[in-house]
Amino acid sequence: MKKTISRIIISFILLIISSLFLYSEEYDTNFYKKLFDAMFVNEDELKEMGKDPKEYMENLLKKEEEKALKEKMELYKKYNVIEIDSLEDEYKRTAEGYGDLEDVKKFVQKYDINGVYDGYTLLYTYSGYRGETDIIEFLIENNADIYKKSINGKKPLYSAVDDYFHDAVEIILKHYKDNDDVNDEFLLAVNNENEFILKSLLKKKFLFFGNKFKMNLDKGLEIALDKGNKDIAAELVLSGAKTDNFLFYFKLVFGKYLILIAIMIALFASFIYVYKRRYIPNIYEESTMFITFKDKVNNMYIYCYTYYSFGLLSTMLGFFGNIFINNNKLKGYYNINSNFSGNDIAVYDLYDNKKNDKEYFSWYDVDIEANEKAIIKFDCSLYDFIKSDKNEIEYIAEIADSKIMNGVFEVNRNTNINVEYSRLMFKKASKGNRFIGMLSYFFNLYHFNIKNKDKINAYINGDNKSYSNKKNELEINVEQILKKHESMSLNDIKTKYYDKLKDFYNADNIVYLDDKTICLYKRFAKIEANNNLTVNNISLIIDLYNEKLISPYFKDFVNNADEILKRYNSNFSNNIDNLIFLITEAGIILMKDKGHKKIFIPLDDIKEHVNKEHYLSYLFD
């Protein structure tokens, strides 16, 4: 008995090995199962096998061969299979899937593009690993049937999914219609755990709504869970696969996307927070340098501050301020601006505008209509000069009406005056971001500290509030003004506010300094409920030695004030009691204590009228 069983096993193994070479076609994948079923279906078959195992196996194999051949013939007939061996030799390799695009073009001119060659359509063959996207696109463009099945009952899309050919999947799916059945391909992708291709098959009809193609999502979920692939399972549940266990659903879906959801919530909360605070600036306290350029021969004086770039690294870029001039070529006070990378200072008359002549000041982010009154040129870059220890620099001033002026500036970096600047930076520019550049015109952004002059510092800075309190107050004021004017046009902002404040860049300006005296112009601008601007002017003239304030009223400074004013501005003569002045080295700037209008009067014109009892009379000795 043992001998017989051994013979059966050996014979069966030999037949199996030989049959591997005879029956390896894809369309007969159940061959060995059928063979085993036939052998061990009942005891009678086993007894028959025991009589003569070799003969039994030969007969059984013969029957299965005949059956398989019959099935093959039926399939060939059903699918109109064309045997590759029947093709001309030069076309055989193309039909087998080894051709390039030119080979395929040549092939379809000779043979049917939708023919089934040895069981497979050309599109099925080239949608697999042997294919190229240009061949697939060519076949589809030339009417290759994307739905035609090969002898295994599968469509070209199945071949692409089976061989992980994602680009082919995408190309074929472009030509599929809504509600086309892709279930076989879908289940294959799930079984292969191919998330990349699976996402292509799970496309939506519109945004996040409705699956574009037909498939058995519930069966796919079952397969994914059997394989323990929670990522795919979660994807299928989100696409509509049903699960009755809510806790399981929550764990499956939100377990996968918990971090993403947390990030999205955090981003949304951050967006809301930033949006609500879009008008609130970050305020950084920085030291800035106060510099004076003085030429007593040409009676020309520049008082200015350095300015810095906006960004993570603060870099000194140039300076801005005012120039005070009184000579036979130019008189008055003007704005100046420079760039340290250059070798010049531009002088602007902002009250003598030239239409369509616009100069862009990046520090303010505002277009300023300006008439360039003069350009002061140097023989070196300002950056190199400021960084050096030199205190004199030669210049050539080219004035707008073709006048030329040569001279030498005495430069003082004023290290005894420490100036802290509150720098405003915004996370997000608002609609009225043009208005942001004008904030320095409205608010006091500077804090002065003159060495060993605490009392004078208190006069200048106005109060003893801590920096944090001033910062909070400034944030509130900036937010209110930007919120209120976000929708206002730049032109309205310019005419209502900027044009009334533009003669001085800042709300805090040093306009005169010598060993005895300092004079500062402080401006408090306020926008009323009716959007009208009110301007309060303060002139601080301080005796540095005695640390006391000097009267800034024009009536105290000169005799015969009426006589002087009649030559300049009759409107001012009607309100002499409220006229204050700023002293500069070229002249005085006269203004009312309320209002934006000012006039410049050269010192020569008031020299004979100065009150000898006034503290500043020493300037005219």
Legacy VTK file of the C-alpha trace (Angstrom):
# vtk DataFile Version 3.0
C-alpha trace
ASCII
DATASET POLYDATA
POINTS 621 float
0.000 0.000 0.000
2.782 2.415 0.947
4.539 1.567 -2.286
1.418 2.342 -4.322
0.917 5.705 -2.625
4.550 6.622 -3.241
4.159 5.776 -6.909
1.046 7.938 -7.111
2.795 10.906 -5.517
5.895 10.621 -7.704
3.804 10.265 -10.868
1.692 13.244 -9.896
4.742 15.422 -9.245
6.213 14.502 -12.627
2.944 15.283 -14.368
2.656 18.590 -12.527
6.154 19.628 -13.608
5.484 18.680 -17.212
2.146 20.442 -17.211
3.768 23.699 -16.097
5.150 23.992 -19.586
1.849 23.109 -21.249
-0.653 25.106 -19.242
0.649 28.449 -18.191
-1.993 30.621 -19.952
-3.642 33.327 -17.835
-7.118 32.318 -18.923
-6.833 28.880 -17.183
-5.803 29.822 -13.671
-8.031 27.123 -12.079
-6.399 24.251 -13.937
-4.686 22.639 -10.940
-7.668 23.110 -8.659
-9.816 21.265 -11.173
-7.189 18.562 -11.434
-7.121 17.993 -7.674
-10.916 18.055 -7.497
-11.129 15.365 -10.163
-8.575 13.165 -8.372
-9.948 13.347 -4.856
-13.658 13.938 -5.396
-14.669 10.491 -4.095
-13.358 7.088 -2.973
-14.139 5.399 -6.312
-11.748 7.734 -8.064
-9.055 6.984 -5.507
-9.519 3.220 -5.960
-9.335 3.626 -9.728
-6.143 5.621 -9.309
-4.675 2.911 -7.103
-4.962 0.214 -9.811
-2.615 1.977 -12.226
-1.623 5.445 -11.090
0.408 6.281 -14.157
-2.308 5.391 -16.637
-4.911 7.152 -14.491
-2.895 10.343 -14.376
-2.234 10.272 -18.107
-5.937 9.845 -18.847
-6.922 12.547 -16.367
-4.388 14.975 -17.767
-5.525 14.245 -21.289
-9.142 14.974 -20.378
-8.174 18.261 -18.749
-6.066 19.220 -21.760
-8.972 18.591 -24.074
-11.299 20.540 -21.805
-8.877 23.456 -21.549
-8.347 23.487 -25.289
-12.092 23.518 -25.847
-12.510 26.436 -23.443
-9.658 28.224 -25.157
-11.262 27.796 -28.561
-14.568 29.082 -27.218
-12.860 32.135 -25.756
-10.924 32.765 -28.969
-14.188 32.574 -30.885
-16.026 34.820 -28.406
-13.351 37.535 -28.505
-12.378 37.084 -32.163
-8.801 36.451 -31.101
-6.160 36.937 -33.736
-3.102 34.762 -33.198
0.102 36.730 -33.282
1.795 33.947 -35.222
-0.579 34.717 -38.082
0.741 38.266 -38.374
3.567 39.336 -40.635
6.908 39.000 -38.874
7.642 42.736 -38.637
4.401 43.295 -36.689
4.610 40.443 -34.205
6.727 42.187 -31.574
4.478 45.226 -31.711
1.431 43.036 -31.017
3.300 41.480 -28.083
3.866 44.946 -26.558
7.493 45.565 -27.533
6.956 48.338 -30.078
7.584 52.057 -29.808
5.197 54.787 -30.944
6.297 54.612 -34.567
5.883 50.822 -34.558
2.355 51.158 -33.169
1.430 53.812 -35.752
2.624 51.503 -38.487
0.790 48.524 -36.941
-2.641 50.205 -36.812
-2.347 51.146 -40.478
-2.108 47.444 -41.263
-4.247 45.806 -38.569
-7.344 46.522 -36.505
-6.617 48.929 -33.633
-9.242 47.124 -31.523
-8.185 43.617 -32.504
-7.551 41.013 -29.778
-4.072 39.631 -30.385
-3.362 36.359 -28.581
-6.075 37.323 -26.133
-5.330 41.018 -25.502
-6.160 44.331 -27.144
-3.321 46.651 -28.045
-4.560 49.189 -25.491
-4.629 46.521 -22.763
-1.101 45.413 -23.633
0.378 48.912 -23.742
-1.471 50.050 -20.617
0.692 47.626 -18.646
4.311 47.915 -17.611
5.585 47.674 -21.191
3.654 50.719 -22.316
4.430 54.382 -22.747
2.010 57.241 -22.160
2.459 58.613 -25.685
1.421 55.231 -27.136
-1.649 55.058 -24.879
-2.690 58.589 -25.832
-2.166 57.816 -29.529
-4.304 54.664 -29.374
-7.158 56.427 -27.552
-7.035 59.424 -29.902
-7.327 56.994 -32.810
-10.467 55.345 -31.433
-9.029 52.467 -29.443
-11.962 51.197 -27.350
-11.202 51.910 -23.684
-14.034 49.616 -22.617
-13.177 46.600 -24.792
-12.321 43.535 -22.749
-9.480 41.145 -23.403
-9.788 37.357 -23.163
-9.439 37.507 -19.372
-12.596 39.640 -19.212
-10.708 42.755 -18.153
-10.472 46.237 -19.673
-7.283 48.246 -20.388
-7.744 50.161 -17.131
-7.334 46.883 -15.246
-3.977 46.291 -16.938
-2.756 49.738 -15.847
-3.911 49.190 -12.247
-2.450 45.684 -12.142
0.961 46.950 -13.248
0.918 50.051 -10.984
1.060 52.291 -14.076
-0.462 55.429 -12.531
0.073 57.709 -15.529
-1.799 55.232 -17.726
-4.630 55.118 -15.173
-4.939 58.907 -15.273
-4.952 59.018 -19.078
-7.631 56.325 -19.427
-9.838 57.774 -16.672
-9.952 61.105 -18.508
-12.029 59.336 -21.146
-14.341 57.539 -18.711
-17.827 58.938 -18.202
-19.668 59.557 -14.946
-20.986 56.351 -13.352
-18.778 54.065 -15.466
-18.061 50.797 -13.661
-14.499 50.500 -12.335
-15.230 47.956 -9.616
-12.733 45.311 -10.805
-9.980 47.887 -10.969
-11.034 49.383 -7.639
-10.956 46.039 -5.793
-7.602 45.239 -7.409
-6.137 48.560 -6.199
-7.451 47.913 -2.680
-6.073 44.370 -2.713
-2.707 45.673 -3.953
-2.856 48.416 -1.282
-2.072 50.990 -3.953
-3.260 54.263 -2.381
-1.884 56.379 -5.204
-4.011 54.725 -7.893
-6.927 54.302 -5.491
-7.207 58.069 -5.091
-7.498 58.413 -8.870
-10.353 55.898 -8.938
-12.118 57.681 -6.066
-12.489 60.950 -7.957
-15.508 63.082 -7.120
-18.140 64.355 -9.536
-18.009 67.852 -8.087
-15.583 69.089 -5.462
-16.157 66.785 -2.468
-19.562 65.447 -3.538
-20.429 62.085 -5.104
-18.039 59.475 -6.472
-17.507 59.828 -10.211
-17.330 56.081 -10.919
-19.243 52.987 -9.815
-17.552 50.622 -7.369
-18.371 48.455 -4.381
-16.995 50.596 -1.575
-18.279 48.271 1.140
-16.431 45.295 -0.373
-13.313 47.425 -0.704
-13.573 48.392 2.976
-13.860 44.717 3.912
-10.686 43.884 1.966
-8.793 46.859 3.429
-9.720 45.857 6.986
-8.764 42.211 6.315
-5.355 43.458 5.221
-5.128 45.747 8.251
-4.653 48.849 6.096
-6.342 51.576 8.141
-5.222 54.369 5.834
-7.094 52.893 2.873
-10.029 51.965 5.121
-10.287 55.579 6.282
-10.112 56.799 2.687
-12.968 54.479 1.706
-15.126 55.490 4.669
-14.663 59.139 3.711
-15.700 58.220 0.165
-18.938 56.616 1.349
-18.189 53.066 2.507
-20.667 52.159 5.238
-19.853 51.249 8.804
-22.452 50.958 11.554
-19.982 51.524 14.373
-19.697 55.286 14.925
-16.802 54.979 17.360
-14.967 52.840 14.863
-15.734 55.419 12.147
-14.478 58.255 14.340
-11.303 56.402 15.268
-10.677 55.295 11.699
-11.216 58.640 10.009
-10.156 61.111 12.650
-7.277 58.921 13.791
-5.767 59.342 10.338
-6.581 63.028 9.983
-6.328 64.138 13.609
-3.014 65.942 13.127
-4.228 67.493 9.871
-7.466 68.637 11.504
-5.544 70.087 14.450
-3.259 71.966 12.043
-6.241 73.266 10.061
-7.977 74.452 13.232
-4.773 76.128 14.403
-4.307 77.818 11.012
-7.917 78.994 10.984
-7.618 80.340 14.527
-4.352 82.050 13.578
-5.988 83.595 10.515
-8.855 84.972 12.617
-6.400 86.281 15.219
-4.203 87.962 12.603
-7.230 89.347 10.745
-8.612 90.921 13.900
-5.197 92.411 14.647
-4.401 93.431 11.061
-4.356 97.098 12.024
-2.289 96.593 15.166
1.414 97.044 14.442
4.320 95.247 15.968
6.327 98.006 17.590
10.085 97.694 17.864
12.215 100.197 19.717
15.342 101.065 17.764
18.084 103.619 18.183
18.431 106.115 15.369
21.122 108.708 14.800
20.480 112.457 14.804
22.879 114.196 12.388
23.407 117.825 11.418
25.095 119.220 8.279
25.986 122.906 8.662
27.454 125.341 6.150
27.584 128.799 7.747
29.121 130.364 4.629
26.171 129.481 2.385
23.786 129.677 5.343
22.475 126.147 4.709
21.664 123.654 7.503
20.390 120.069 7.407
18.824 118.418 10.470
18.046 114.760 9.872
17.614 111.236 11.258
18.844 107.950 9.869
16.233 105.437 8.699
16.341 101.676 8.403
15.111 98.860 6.164
12.033 96.846 7.084
12.698 93.162 7.625
14.284 90.639 9.935
17.611 92.446 9.657
17.465 96.183 10.214
19.932 97.939 7.918
20.702 101.651 7.848
19.560 102.866 4.421
19.667 106.642 4.486
18.244 109.655 6.249
15.367 112.099 6.057
14.649 115.437 7.669
14.641 119.131 6.804
16.981 121.682 5.335
16.909 125.363 6.338
18.391 127.785 3.785
18.845 131.524 3.551
21.083 132.807 0.765
20.741 134.649 -2.522
20.073 131.409 -4.430
17.490 129.742 -2.192
15.439 130.641 0.877
13.097 128.629 3.071
12.782 125.210 4.654
12.352 121.990 2.673
12.251 118.227 3.078
15.321 116.162 2.298
15.755 112.479 1.582
18.791 110.373 0.754
19.944 106.859 0.130
23.206 105.755 1.712
24.099 103.684 -1.334
24.226 106.930 -3.315
26.250 110.097 -2.974
23.594 112.793 -2.923
20.801 114.400 -0.916
17.569 115.375 -2.670
15.810 118.585 -1.595
12.032 118.724 -2.162
9.565 121.569 -2.061
6.339 119.801 -1.174
4.296 122.989 -1.503
5.374 123.625 -5.083
3.984 120.475 -6.708
4.499 119.611 -10.332
1.572 117.657 -11.716
2.408 114.016 -12.550
5.940 114.429 -11.224
5.980 111.721 -8.542
8.789 110.622 -6.293
8.489 107.338 -4.424
9.702 107.131 -0.843
9.811 103.448 0.088
10.111 104.216 3.815
6.613 105.650 3.772
5.032 103.448 1.131
3.267 106.521 -0.230
3.437 108.390 -3.518
4.359 112.002 -2.862
3.923 114.646 -5.514
7.087 116.643 -5.143
9.118 119.282 -6.907
12.825 118.544 -6.648
14.190 121.906 -5.593
17.859 120.955 -5.542
20.272 118.051 -5.461
23.319 118.141 -3.187
26.127 115.931 -4.495
29.166 114.545 -2.672
32.366 112.922 -3.903
31.804 109.738 -1.850
28.913 107.583 -0.690
27.110 108.869 2.387
27.345 105.447 4.000
31.155 105.467 3.808
31.259 109.004 5.129
28.919 108.407 8.093
30.893 105.294 9.085
34.175 107.223 8.953
35.494 109.649 11.591
35.464 112.632 9.211
33.479 115.705 10.249
33.655 117.717 7.039
32.425 116.900 3.538
32.563 118.963 0.351
29.471 119.303 -1.823
28.098 120.809 -5.011
24.451 121.904 -4.899
22.617 121.947 -8.229
19.528 124.132 -7.825
16.487 123.614 -10.059
16.896 126.896 -11.953
20.449 125.915 -13.055
22.239 127.698 -10.234
25.305 125.997 -8.788
26.559 126.328 -5.224
29.798 124.892 -3.800
30.598 124.492 -0.158
31.694 122.415 2.797
29.392 120.930 5.412
30.499 120.593 9.003
28.928 117.304 10.111
27.994 116.534 13.707
26.779 113.063 14.653
25.485 114.371 18.018
26.422 111.379 20.134
25.182 113.154 23.287
21.626 112.886 21.973
20.254 109.367 22.026
17.084 109.009 19.942
14.856 105.962 20.342
12.484 105.315 17.487
9.252 103.287 17.701
9.284 101.338 14.472
5.881 100.188 13.202
5.610 96.920 11.293
2.392 95.249 10.172
1.713 91.534 9.729
-0.778 92.233 6.977
-1.249 95.321 4.873
-4.833 96.531 4.926
-6.832 98.138 2.154
-5.594 101.476 3.400
-1.978 100.355 3.476
-1.025 103.600 1.752
-2.128 105.317 4.933
0.371 103.319 6.996
3.239 105.329 5.539
1.750 108.533 6.912
1.565 107.388 10.514
4.812 109.079 11.468
3.181 112.376 10.496
0.445 111.789 13.083
2.123 110.132 16.018
5.058 110.874 18.237
7.350 107.946 17.457
10.529 109.386 18.991
11.919 109.437 22.498
14.842 111.784 23.140
17.481 111.344 25.785
20.057 114.116 26.041
22.963 113.004 28.178
22.840 114.323 31.773
19.761 116.475 31.022
16.885 114.643 32.732
14.768 117.747 33.217
15.123 118.718 29.572
14.276 115.163 28.523
11.074 115.423 30.551
10.200 118.666 28.732
10.779 117.070 25.341
9.135 113.704 25.910
6.205 115.238 27.748
5.573 112.618 30.430
7.145 109.882 32.486
5.125 106.999 31.042
6.949 103.713 30.698
7.832 102.437 27.247
5.296 99.586 27.542
2.487 102.047 28.370
3.429 104.264 25.446
3.587 101.220 23.201
0.089 100.060 24.192
-1.295 103.558 23.711
0.327 103.819 20.292
-1.097 100.423 19.217
-4.618 101.566 20.115
-4.259 104.891 18.299
-2.843 103.298 15.151
-5.557 100.625 15.094
-8.321 103.204 15.455
-7.042 105.447 12.693
-6.490 102.593 10.217
-9.851 100.962 10.913
-11.623 104.238 10.388
-9.897 105.025 7.087
-9.446 101.629 5.449
-11.902 102.372 2.657
-10.837 105.982 2.111
-9.100 106.642 -1.194
-5.464 107.704 -1.263
-6.432 110.993 -2.896
-8.846 111.820 -0.058
-6.230 110.893 2.544
-3.714 113.090 0.777
-5.901 116.181 0.556
-7.533 115.828 3.980
-4.475 114.952 6.030
-1.155 114.527 4.293
-1.085 117.884 2.509
-1.517 119.595 5.891
1.317 117.713 7.571
3.879 117.062 4.851
6.257 119.950 5.609
7.754 117.911 8.471
8.290 114.159 8.176
7.705 113.530 11.856
5.544 114.662 14.709
8.823 115.301 16.579
11.654 117.334 15.032
14.812 119.017 16.301
15.138 122.199 14.249
17.917 124.019 16.115
20.862 122.969 18.261
23.941 124.736 19.587
25.847 124.647 22.880
23.271 126.871 24.609
19.916 126.111 23.021
17.801 123.365 21.539
14.525 123.972 19.690
12.032 121.228 18.871
8.836 121.243 16.887
6.187 118.909 18.321
2.942 118.359 16.468
-0.202 116.657 17.756
-2.576 115.814 14.920
-6.051 114.474 15.583
-8.804 113.313 13.248
-12.157 114.424 14.579
-15.473 112.542 14.359
-16.333 114.461 11.176
-12.989 113.344 9.622
-11.596 116.867 9.772
-7.993 117.238 10.888
-6.979 119.421 13.808
-3.318 120.243 14.360
-1.872 121.490 17.646
1.604 122.999 17.357
4.158 123.203 20.144
7.502 124.966 19.997
9.955 123.903 22.691
12.835 126.372 23.042
15.054 125.218 25.888
17.975 126.859 27.659
20.373 123.895 27.907
22.525 125.432 30.624
19.734 126.453 33.025
17.371 123.700 31.825
14.397 126.002 31.490
11.795 126.698 28.817
11.920 129.918 26.811
8.803 131.669 25.564
8.011 130.562 21.990
5.493 133.369 21.393
6.334 135.636 18.511
5.085 138.765 20.319
7.669 138.144 23.081
10.480 137.589 20.612
10.153 140.699 18.464
9.032 144.260 18.658
6.675 145.617 16.021
5.256 142.176 15.188
2.461 143.746 13.119
4.914 145.490 10.842
6.792 142.243 10.136
3.647 140.187 9.520
2.154 142.607 7.032
5.022 141.809 4.707
4.333 138.075 4.851
0.825 137.059 5.853
-1.964 139.414 6.791
-4.030 136.527 8.172
-1.421 135.892 10.830
-1.493 139.528 11.952
-5.083 139.071 13.115
-4.047 136.541 15.735
-0.703 137.749 17.101
-1.328 136.526 20.638
-1.464 132.894 19.476
1.516 132.986 17.112
4.481 130.787 18.037
7.779 130.356 16.262
10.545 127.838 15.709
14.091 129.137 15.630
16.423 127.745 12.958
19.875 128.830 11.857
18.486 130.299 8.638
15.272 131.908 9.849
12.167 131.441 11.951
9.129 129.317 11.111
5.991 131.096 12.228
2.665 129.364 12.916
-0.477 129.535 15.002
-0.704 127.265 18.016
-3.552 125.517 16.154
-3.542 124.871 12.423
-1.189 123.622 9.765
-0.163 126.810 7.949
3.355 128.188 8.426
5.557 130.929 7.021
9.350 131.161 6.855
10.989 134.482 7.740
14.767 134.844 7.221
16.706 135.991 10.286
17.904 139.071 8.408
14.315 140.306 8.159
13.738 140.253 11.907
17.219 141.129 13.120
16.372 144.789 13.710
13.131 143.897 15.506
14.385 141.322 18.023
13.559 142.049 21.647
16.929 142.518 23.317
15.488 141.117 26.554
14.566 137.815 24.932
16.815 134.841 25.635
17.487 134.233 21.918
18.764 137.753 21.304
22.314 136.398 21.663
21.917 134.861 18.205
21.841 138.366 16.686
24.819 139.876 18.503
LINES 1 622
621 0 1 2 3 4 5 6 7 8 9 10 11 12 13 14 15 16 17 18 19 20 21 22 23 24 25 26 27 28 29 30 31 32 33 34 35 36 37 38 39 40 41 42 43 44 45 46 47 48 49 50 51 52 53 54 55 56 57 58 59 60 61 62 63 64 65 66 67 68 69 70 71 72 73 74 75 76 77 78 79 80 81 82 83 84 85 86 87 88 89 90 91 92 93 94 95 96 97 98 99 100 101 102 103 104 105 106 107 108 109 110 111 112 113 114 115 116 117 118 119 120 121 122 123 124 125 126 127 128 129 130 131 132 133 134 135 136 137 138 139 140 141 142 143 144 145 146 147 148 149 150 151 152 153 154 155 156 157 158 159 160 161 162 163 164 165 166 167 168 169 170 171 172 173 174 175 176 177 178 179 180 181 182 183 184 185 186 187 188 189 190 191 192 193 194 195 196 197 198 199 200 201 202 203 204 205 206 207 208 209 210 211 212 213 214 215 216 217 218 219 220 221 222 223 224 225 226 227 228 229 230 231 232 233 234 235 236 237 238 239 240 241 242 243 244 245 246 247 248 249 250 251 252 253 254 255 256 257 258 259 260 261 262 263 264 265 266 267 268 269 270 271 272 273 274 275 276 277 278 279 280 281 282 283 284 285 286 287 288 289 290 291 292 293 294 295 296 297 298 299 300 301 302 303 304 305 306 307 308 309 310 311 312 313 314 315 316 317 318 319 320 321 322 323 324 325 326 327 328 329 330 331 332 333 334 335 336 337 338 339 340 341 342 343 344 345 346 347 348 349 350 351 352 353 354 355 356 357 358 359 360 361 362 363 364 365 366 367 368 369 370 371 372 373 374 375 376 377 378 379 380 381 382 383 384 385 386 387 388 389 390 391 392 393 394 395 396 397 398 399 400 401 402 403 404 405 406 407 408 409 410 411 412 413 414 415 416 417 418 419 420 421 422 423 424 425 426 427 428 429 430 431 432 433 434 435 436 437 438 439 440 441 442 443 444 445 446 447 448 449 450 451 452 453 454 455 456 457 458 459 460 461 462 463 464 465 466 467 468 469 470 471 472 473 474 475 476 477 478 479 480 481 482 483 484 485 486 487 488 489 490 491 492 493 494 495 496 497 498 499 500 501 502 503 504 505 506 507 508 509 510 511 512 513 514 515 516 517 518 519 520 521 522 523 524 525 526 527 528 529 530 531 532 533 534 535 536 537 538 539 540 541 542 543 544 545 546 547 548 549 550 551 552 553 554 555 556 557 558 559 560 561 562 563 564 565 566 567 568 569 570 571 572 573 574 575 576 577 578 579 580 581 582 583 584 585 586 587 588 589 590 591 592 593 594 595 596 597 598 599 600 601 602 603 604 605 606 607 608 609 610 611 612 613 614 615 616 617 618 619 620
